[in-house]
Amino acid sequence: MSLKDKNILLGVCGGIAAYKIPTLIRLLKERDANVRVLMTQAATRFVTELTLSTLSQEPVWKDIFPDSVSAKEDWTRHISMGEWADVYVIAPATANTIAKLAAGMCDDMLTASFITLRPDKPNLIFPAMDGEMFASPSVQRNLAWLSRNGCTVINPESGELASGKCGTGRMPEPETIAATIETAVTENLRRSKLQGKSLVITAGPTREKIDDVRFISNYSSGKMGFALAAAAVKRGAGVTLIAGPVHLPTPNGVDRIDVESTEEMNRAAKERYRSCDIFIGAAAVADYRPANHVAGKIKKNSNTMEIILVRNPDVLAGFSKQKKTHQLAVGFSLETAGNLDNAREKLEQKELDLVAYNTFDGITSGFEVDTNILTLIDKHSNVHELPLLSKNEAAEQMLDVIEELMSSDK
Ligand code: C5P
């Protein structure tokens, strides 16, 4: 991988992490890249224009309107910068600039060049700010919008922040940013088939109430479904995650709907049947619910008690039944080891395009753990046996197979 002769446009906002930008420019120049820096006014409070122009060996640009018009290019520099770039990197990206980018504002060179960047070029945004600011609904909403519209948002890291507090908000180190840029430029962010597609993913367990204080549920942690949601957003998909009760943070850019019971999950899913391109049922849905939900708390009046259970709707099969030709249905089949045929049956019965067979040992695969061993079977009977992987990596490989399926169905 090389950045030789690549044109890197670097937007610097006014955050304390801007102190790392001189090192980043150094690293990019060492890789023989051409670097042009755009700064917001606020950025000049943290790092000087002179430093960045000396290191990049180019003038630094801030305002759309030049102090003096000395060359023809000065009239249209806000356009030519976007055209020049092989990649546009905004680091650190502050809450204020992120809001401006999401709103389409362009009152300086940094924001205007964002709009004029050629659509086939990668745009990497490195948010860096206080942890509370980063988690705030407005920042998350704006980042979600940017992700959905082709930007790659690279999550800040967790650790000590300028405030002295610990949290998620640190900009990655310059070496990491340089490596990310290298990958983005050389692969030009492998154009994913999921770009612009709409995914609905169910995740986690459901709870079926017995009375007002007790319920039937299972050990599902939701990790697999959340990993799929995060990976799909990174590929440019719009993702709605319908989550049962789990203790997981919402991945960046994901639209999350929290539900409790299967019936609630089913209602939320049904509303999205028509708009979704791919439905992934990663939830461990309770197959049965108590026939009667008793108000208050049931008293222990006898040594035994009976609870009559009734079947729950099958959320995924409900989607499959009405699915149109352009839509894909993907499910999981959690089985006692050695029951791969059950997964094949499920693929047929639920009219799925792909099923992920997995087993549970509580150590390497199944509920709660961070790894999984999946065997993917598609509707053409192709089998992909994945090795032991982190759930994040398993999610990536599953999406690769989904993308292959999308190509073969064309
Ligand atoms: O429980 P079962 O093994 O049938 O689950 C297979 C697939 O169907 C999973 O993807 C699960 O999310 C989905 N499912 C569902 N609604 C149910 C039961 C299962 O969506 N009621």
Residues whose N, C-alpha, C, O or C-beta is under 5 A from the ligand:
A	BS01	C5P	G281 A282 A283 A284 V285 A286 D287 N312 P313 D314 V315 L316 A317 V330 G331 F332 S333 L334
